[in-house]
């Protein structure tokens, strides 16, 4: 639809129509508000007058009520009955004489003693219930000693009533306390037709008392009206129990009541609505005629422009570039201009896309390579390292072979570190993120970093005390610091200054990284700056590429900065690099802040326990050599080990083994059952058995799915040492093991 409105011969008629309609709309809007204010003023005046008239009409009734009650209070039989309690029939007759026509508005009359107790009750009409207002007023001592008291509107099962209370004295002009009271209960029915005729059907009329909370339309109980700003002053309102409108209130003289009249907004503004609906069609007709005339003229002008544009677009199709054409704002002139611009843009985009494709293919290939070899390679390293440890344990300290075994162990550590770098770069490394204070990590590794850099390089740390917490694997963060420090030290062979700084930063929509969306919010920034030789533009483009290095052959693998980039990205952060030749380099890492407390870490040495063990372990490992070396470590510690070559074999052993199995130690990648399915089925038959996963591959997704289906699963990363294996098994058995134990 938007694309169809782009040509000038369609835009111009629409603009013409919009202008006319806008003029008509402004005129109608101005008239609406001007006439609406006038109508509201007139309605407010009418409601104020009506409320005053009805209030005066109702105010004429209290003297008549007083006369009726005075006739009862002055009757000797009533006075005698209240004084002595004798002559009940004569007192009833006196009450009946005050209501000779048995008015349907009078429900009953009662005689109360001085404490408010009913001593005589004379009902004239059947009622769904009786109020007790008069009784409570007398009992509380709130009744007027000489005057008639009128109650607020009372709710008796949905029927509005009121009560009159008049004291009775032994002598009419006596100043002594009353000997009793007359309580007269009445319904609001006497003046309904007269009042309704005055206000009309379009006005909502309510009678009530503001602080009492009960209101009526003289027939039933109704919701309270809006609170009036002042007595007799009209008020406009948008919300009320009766909808938007205008109303006015007036207190009724001689009573505690208030009269409120309200008229709906739609009735008040009905004339101006009619005016608007008559004006709009006329304006629409003028807009249509004007649009037709403009279309005839613009169509002739734009025809030749369209022809030229089509010829250019035939040479450079819009679909062949990344230009955004369907934005709803382009006409023939825009299309012609953009067609020429696309001829230059297409070449640049083609080159950029080729570079991105090559980079993506390179990264994917390295990632597949890392994931493919990591599992088997780490299994081999596990076997080599632990068999070397077996040999070292059997050698004396002065054996000439001990040094050779030590070199073997060092070589396995270097190989494991290289594998870890590949996995970190490809973002397939299993991590154990926890709440960390970056400042504490820097302080804890500062001594190690000072040993890494030569003495002619000054190491300076500046830490922001307001830095927030981040959710990162501590080992990976330390690896980032180490890699950046080594890289900076290599860039300053003649000495210089290496600065490590932290800073709390807020990133907004204006911050951008090429091809990487950045979520706005607070970040903890880690900034590493050196005063080395710097890098040129071509080097800067490739610094995060795997295996790219400017160092001499044999002095670097080209994975240092690629690993840093992979770790930061895997942790949900971002990294930027700034450098110029001769002006050093700066790396800025942004890690998103999280709320919480710093996670507690544990020392692997504290997990060692040399006490005898009697637990049984089910070991599931498809690699025979890894299974054998793992079995020897566990058996040497004293565990009973059941060996399984895959998931199905492990499940069979768990079903037939008669005794308890304390923990299942299983590789994450085996033929047969998936690890998550194996864990679930083992939990069904042995719910009290712990589960420890081993893997040399980044199976983090598999581990998280297993955790969701089967609860928290402990993890041991390959290659591992006997110490870390035994510690992980012990923590798993105790039921408080960490989610991830590094080998």
C-alpha positions, 0 to 999 in steps of 0.5 A, spaced: 500 500 500 505 504 501 509 503 495 503 505 491 503 512 494 510 513 492 509 517 485 508 524 485 501 524 481 499 520 487 502 524 493 500 531 490 493 529 490 493 526 497 497 532 500 492 537 497 486 532 500 490 532 507 491 540 507 483 541 505 481 536 510 486 539 516 483 546 515 476 543 515 478 539 521 481 545 525 475 549 523 471 543 526 475 542 532 475 550 534 468 550 533 467 544 537 471 547 543 468 554 543 461 552 542 462 546 547 464 551 552 458 555 551 453 549 552 457 547 558 456 554 561 448 554 559 448 547 562 451 548 568 447 554 569 440 550 568 443 545 573 444 550 578 438 553 578 434 546 578 438 544 584 436 551 588 429 550 586 428 543 588 432 544 594 427 550 596 421 545 595 424 540 599 426 545 604 418 546 605 417 540 608 421 540 615 416 545 618 410 540 616 414 534 619 415 538 626 408 540 626 406 533 626 411 530 631 409 536 636 402 534 636 404 527 638 409 530 643 404 535 646 399 529 647 398 528 654 397 520 653 404 520 650 407 524 656 403 520 661 405 513 657 413 515 657 413 517 664 409 512 667 408 506 662 401 506 663 396 508 657 399 504 651 392 504 647 391 512 648 398 513 646 397 508 640 391 512 638 395 519 639 400 516 634 395 514 629 391 521 630 398 524 627 397 520 621 390 520 619 390 518 612 395 513 613 400 516 608 404 511 604 411 515 606 410 514 613 412 507 615 412 507 623 412 511 629 416 509 635 416 512 642 423 511 646 425 512 653 431 517 655 436 511 654 434 510 647 430 503 648 423 502 644 417 502 649 412 503 643 412 501 636 406 503 631 408 501 624 403 503 618 406 500 612 410 493 611 417 494 610 423 490 608 427 492 615 427 497 620 433 502 621 436 503 628 439 510 627 434 514 632 436 509 637 443 509 636 443 517 636 439 517 643 443 512 646 450 516 644 447 522 647 447 526 641 440 527 640 438 535 640 434 536 647 429 541 644 429 541 636 427 536 631 433 532 628 433 529 621 437 523 619 441 522 613 439 518 608 438 511 610 439 504 606 434 499 608 435 493 603 436 498 597 430 502 599 432 510 601 428 512 608 430 517 613 428 518 620 425 524 625 427 524 632 424 529 637 424 530 644 418 529 649 418 533 655 414 532 661 412 540 661 412 543 654 416 549 656 420 545 661 428 546 661 429 539 664 432 533 660 427 529 656 423 524 658 423 520 652 423 521 644 418 520 638 422 517 632 418 517 626 421 513 620 419 515 613 420 513 605 422 518 600 416 518 596 412 524 597 415 529 592 417 524 587 412 526 581 413 533 583 420 533 583 421 529 577 417 534 573 421 539 575 428 536 573 426 532 567 428 525 564 435 527 562 438 530 568 440 525 574 438 528 580 440 525 587 439 526 594 444 525 600 449 527 605 456 528 603 459 525 609 454 519 610 455 516 604 448 514 602 445 517 596 438 516 592 434 518 586 428 518 591 426 511 589 433 507 590 440 507 593 445 510 588 452 511 587 455 517 590 456 523 585 462 527 584 464 532 590 462 539 588 467 544 588 463 549 592 456 550 594 451 552 588 457 552 583 457 547 577 463 542 576 465 539 569 468 532 570 470 526 566 469 520 571 463 519 575 459 513 577 454 516 571 459 517 566 462 524 564 458 530 564 457 536 568 453 537 575 451 542 581 449 541 588 446 545 593 445 544 601 437 543 603 436 548 608 433 545 615 436 538 613 443 535 613 441 533 606 444 536 599 441 536 592 445 534 586 443 534 579 448 532 573 447 531 566 451 527 561 456 530 557 453 527 550 447 530 551 450 537 553 454 537 547 449 534 542 448 540 538 455 541 537 456 534 535 451 535 529 454 541 527 461 537 526 458 532 522 454 537 517 461 540 516 466 534 515 462 531 509 462 538 505 470 538 507 471 531 504 467 533 498 472 539 497 478 535 498 476 530 493 474 535 487 481 538 489 485 532 489 482 530 482 484 537 479 491 536 482 492 529 479 490 531 472 496 536 472 501 532 476 500 526 472 503 529 465 509 532 469 511 526 472 510 521 466 517 523 463 521 523 469 518 516 470 520 514 463 527 516 465 528 513 472 525 506 469 531 506 464 536 507 469 533 502 474 533 497 468 541 498 468 542 497 476 536 493 479 534 496 486 534 488 488 542 488 487 544 492 492 542 493 500 538 500 498 532 501 502 527 502 497 520 501 500 520 506 505 514 510 503 517 517 502 520 516 495 517 519 489 520 519 482 525 524 483 528 520 489 528 514 485 532 517 479 537 520 484 538 514 488 538 509 482 545 513 480 547 513 487 546 505 487 551 504 481 557 506 486 554 503 492 553 496 489 561 495 488 563 497 495 557 492 498 560 487 494 567 487 496 564 488 503 560 482 503 566 478 500 570 479 506 565 478 511 563 471 507 571 469 507 571 471 515 565 467 517 568 461 513 574 461 516 571 462 523 566 456 522 572 452 519 576 453 526 570 452 530 569 446 527 576 444 527 576 445 535 570 442 537 572 436 532 579 434 535 577 437 542 574 431 545 579 426 543 585 430 544 583 431 551 582 424 552 589 422 550 592 428 554 588 425 560 591 418 559 598 421 558 598 426 564 595 421 569 600 415 567 605 420 568 603 421 575 603 414 576 610 413 574 612 420 578 609 417 584 613 410 583 620 414 583 624 417 588 625 424 589 632 423 586 631 419 580 634 422 574 627 420 570 623 424 575 625 431 571 623 427 564 616 425 567 616 433 569 617 435 562 611 430 560 606 433 565 608 440 563 607 438 556 600 436 557 599 442 561 601 446 555 597 442 550 591 442 554 592 450 554 592 450 547 586 446 546 582 451 551 584 457 547 581 453 541 575 452 544 575 459 547 576 462 541 570 458 537 566 459 544 565 452 545 568 452 552 565 449 558 565 455 563 562 456 570 560 463 570 559 466 577 558 473 580 565 476 580 568 483 582 573 485 576 577 489 581 578 483 586 580 479 580 585 484 578 588 485 585 588 477 585 592 476 579 597 483 579 603 479 582 602 474 577 602 479 571 608 483 574 612 476 574 610 476 566 612 483 564 619 485 564 622 489 569 623 495 564 615 495 563 612 499 569 605 496 571 600 501 573 593 499 575 587 504 576 581 501 579 574 504 579 571 503 586 564 504 584 564 498 579 559 493 579 559 485 579 559 481 572 557 474 571 563 471 568 568 465 569 573 467 573 579 462 570 577 465 563 577 473 566 584 471 568 586 468 562 583 475 558 588 479 563 594 474 562 593 474 554 592 482 554 598 483 558 603 478 554 601 481 548 602 488 551 609 486 553 611 483 547 609 490 543 614 494 548 621 490 547 624 497 549 620 498 556 614 502 557 608 503 561 602 498 561 596 500 564 590 496 567 584 500 568 577 499 570 571 504 569 563 503 570 560 505 563 553 506 561 552 504 553 546 507 550 543 507 543 549 511 540 554 506 542 555 501 536 560 495 534 560 493 527 555 488 525 554 487 533 548 489 536 549 492 543 544 492 549 544 499 552 545 499 560 551 499 565 557 495 563 564 494 567 569 496 563 576 493 563 581 497 559 588 495 558 593 500 555 600 500 553 605 505 550 608 500 545 609 501 537 602 501 536 599 497 529 597 500 522 590 499 519 591 493 516 593 489 522 588 492 526 583 489 521 586 482 523 588 482 530 582 478 532 583 473 526 585 466 529 593 464 527 594 471 525 600 474 528 606 479 527 611 475 531 617 471 529 616 464 527 616 460 534 614 466 538 606 466 538 600 461 536 596 467 533 590 465 538 592 470 544 587 476 541 582 471 538 581 467 545 580 474 548 575 475 543 571 469 544 571 469 551 568 476 551 563 474 546 561 468 550 560 472 556 555 476 553 560 482 553 564 486 547 571 488 545 574 494 542 581 496 540 584 502 538 591 503 536 596 508 531 603 507 529 607 510 534 602 511 539 601 504 543 594 500 543 588 500 547 583 494 548 577 496 552 572 490 554 565 491 556 562 486 560 554 487 562 553 488 570 548 484 574 545 485 580 547 480 586 553 478 591 560 476 589 560 468 589 564 464 594 569 460 591 573 454 594 580 451 594 581 444 591 586 443 596 580 443 602 576 438 598 582 432 599 580 427 604 584 421 606 579 417 610 577 410 608 572 410 603 567 404 601 562 408 596 561 405 589 562 408 583 559 407 576 564 409 571 561 410 564 566 412 558 567 409 551 574 411 550 578 404 553 584 408 555 581 414 559 576 409 562 582 405 565 586 410 567 580 413 571 578 407 574 585 406 576 585 413 580 578 411 583 580 404 585 587 406 588 583 411 592 579 405 595 572 406 591 569 400 588 568 401 580 563 399 576 565 400 568 561 401 562 563 402 555 557 406 553 550 409 556 546 402 555 551 398 558 551 403 564 544 403 565 544 395 565 549 395 570 545 400 574 539 395 574 542 389 576 547 391 581 544 389 588 548 394 592 547 402 592 551 406 587 553 413 590 555 416 584 555 415 576 561 418 573 560 419 565 563 422 559 558 427 556 559 424 549 558 417 548 554 412 543 548 410 545 543 413 550 544 421 550 547 423 557 541 427 559 536 421 557 541 416 561 541 421 567 534 421 567 533 414 567 538 413 572 534 418 577 528 414 576 531 407 578 536 410 583 534 417 585 539 418 591 545 417 586 549 423 584 551 424 577 558 427 575 559 429 567 566 429 564 568 432 557 573 435 553 569 438 548 564 444 549 558 441 551 555 446 554 548 446 551 548 439 552 549 440 559 544 445 560 539 441 557 541 435 562 540 440 568 533 442 566 531 435 565 534 432 571 536 437 576 543 440 577 549 436 574 556 437 576 561 437 571 569 435 570 573 438 565 578 434 561 584 433 561 583 432 569 588 430 574 587 425 580 587 430 585 581 434 581 577 427 579 577 425 586 575 432 589 569 432 584 567 425 586 567 427 593 563 433 592 558 430 588 557 424 593 556 430 598 551 433 594 554 440 594 559 439 589 560 445 584 557 445 577 564 445 574 571 443 576 576 444 571 582 439 570 
